[in-house]
Amino acid sequence: MRTKLFILLTLVSTNCFAQFNYGETLSKLKDWELISDKNEKQEYVERIKSLTESENIFRFFDLNELHIVDVDQDGLKDILFSGEGGIDGGITEVYRSNGVSFECILSVIGKLCDVSTYQPGEKMVLRINNYACCGGFTNVFENYVLTLQGGKIKYSLQSKEEYVPEMVFPTVFFDRPIAFKIRNEEYKLRFSPVIDDTTEIVRPFDAYGNTIDVYSKNTIGYAIAERKDVTGRIWWFVKIDNNTSGVHRDWNAVGDNNKEPTYSLGWMSSRYLDLIK
């Protein structure tokens, strides 16, 4: 991103691969919540009604979608909303308290699907699932961290990862990602850990097999999990850096919230992937 960001979190980009689950789980959110009483939460709703630009939030509102948390652990209660909001794909907004009033520090299309593990003194990191709209077939995970921009605290995009709806996600991950380069001239990224070039899949065009894209030699990626198929082949679940790829596609056109480059998620056979030491 061109704007110079002063990150308030000490986050190493490779460590955040294992920080989140790839699925709809908000189990860690309960450790951040400060208020559960519905009447108390309703008082906070009234305080932000005049602030939000997304007026449909309160036409399709569920109090269970509003959470009172302290995103920056400054001792003040902040407001996190994530739900339908009358928008295709949902909406997520964060309102930070300054002790007197609230300021919106994040408003994006998509639903909250995970947060960072609560640790005293550490800021909340958000993971948003931005589903494809209107028959699209590319969804996007977006990670947001607190930053200081022009003297103001905001949530800023840290990284985004695209995936197709058919994706088979792993449930067990490496302790640390493994960096690699592709050795072959052409190498396929697939949505499941198996070679399948024949099964018909649902697309607005003729499409068969589980191939997502074909990448060129020297493309860089990061393996974060593995699985063995019935033939004994080892598959890595990977995050491909599209800035290094030979795939000619507009990576900046993915998702509704920004035009930043995206990583691609999927499975690759580990056979022709060379480790980067």
Secondary structure, 3 states (H helix, E strand, C coil): CCCCCEECCCCCCCHHHHCCCCCCCCHHHHHCCCECCHHHHHHHHHHHCCCCCCHHHHCCCCHHHEEEECCCCCCCCEEEEEECCCCCCCEEEEEEECCCCEEEEEEEECEEEEECCCCCCCCCCEEEEECCCCCCCCEEEEEEEEEEECCEEEEEEEEEEEECCCCCCCCCCCCCCEEEEECCCEEEEECCCCCCCCCECCCCCCCECCEEEEEECCCEEEEEEEEECCCCCEEEEEEEEHHHCCCCCCHHHCCCCCCCCCEEEEEEEHHHEEECC
